[in-house]
Amino acid sequence: MRSSLPRLFALSAILAFAACEQESCDCSGGSATGDGSGIGSGEASGAAAKGADGSAAAAPAKTLKIASGFDPSRLGNEALPPDWAEQALVIYSSDCAAGDPNACVLEANAYHDGTGAKQDWNKARELYENGCTANNFAACLRLRDMYRFEEGVTKDLERADTLLKKVATDGAAACRSGASAISCIAAATATLEAKPDQDSNTINPAVVELYEAGCKQGLIAACLELGNRMVQVSDDAVAARGLGFLRQSCDARYEQGCEMLRKYEPKLKEVELKLQGKGR
């Protein structure tokens, strides 16, 4: 089975980085205003600054500070202050109350995981429920897991399946319309869970479309996840294309992308040379 980035990275950390991207702030100790493909800060801001329903989201200034300075999903390697999680939760809560839907999911994650506060699944579920009702599809996916794995609620596989389908359909629509770049990640995740890749020779075209849409809208984490999947496909052309997405994420100072690039680049350079020799 092809490896993928951990769920925590693919959801909660993406929200923190997307919040940072949309305001073109310093996400890594340097500028991260583009993805290496001509998608600069203006396009990223226009795509990511909308709420899940397409409306303009409140400017999450405090969340940006946490996303770029204290959150463990940040790109730099500097040591975090001992009380970063408590500081983050205060800011997530404040921004959530001010109307930032992504901050609400980050606050819910903190209560769900017991990071920065005592674990409170009821509080997490309430926040996820509110977010999902407002079509924040990352919230829907986390809520789905609570019902699937009986986390503070009665196990309800039917509800979990309904939530997964909602993300796969409505989330995909929000992604394709450009209303929410983060929806592209959530919808791709839901699509993969509903219909996993069967072997290393295939990659679901719908999943590629969703990740690529998020990448084009300026969500570098979507570029990274798409590249991670593509470089592991046995088809040389697909793998070589995946390397390009990893380069985009690394050029945008996404440390995970640089790590993967170092891991796969030697092998994929051979692939690129082979393809050039075939005149492709």
Sequence and secondary structure as in RCSB ss.txt:
>XXXX:A:sequence
MRSSLPRLFALSAILAFAACEQESCDCSGGSATGDGSGIGSGEASGAAAKGADGSAAAAPAKTLKIASGFDPSRL
GNEALPPDWAEQALVIYSSDCAAGDPNACVLEANAYHDGTGAKQDWNKARELYENGCTANNFAACLRLRDMYRFE
EGVTKDLERADTLLKKVATDGAAACRSGASAISCIAAATATLEAKPDQDSNTINPAVVELYEAGCKQGLIAACLE
LGNRMVQVSDDAVAARGLGFLRQSCDARYEQGCEMLRKYEPKLKEVELKLQGKGR
>XXXX:A:secstr
      HHIIIIIHHHHHHHHHTT  SSSS     SSS  HHHHHHHHTB TTSSB    HHHHHHHHHT TTSS
S     TTHHHHHHHHHHHHHHTT HHHHHHHHHHHHHTSSS   HHHHHHHHHHHHHTT HHHHHHHHHHHHHT
SSS   HHHHHHHHHHIIIIIHHHHHHTS HHHHHHHHHHHHHHS   STT   HHHHHHHHHHHHTT HHHHHH
HHHHHTTSSSHHHHHHHHHHHHHHHHTT HHHHHHHHHHHHHHHHHHHHHHHTT 
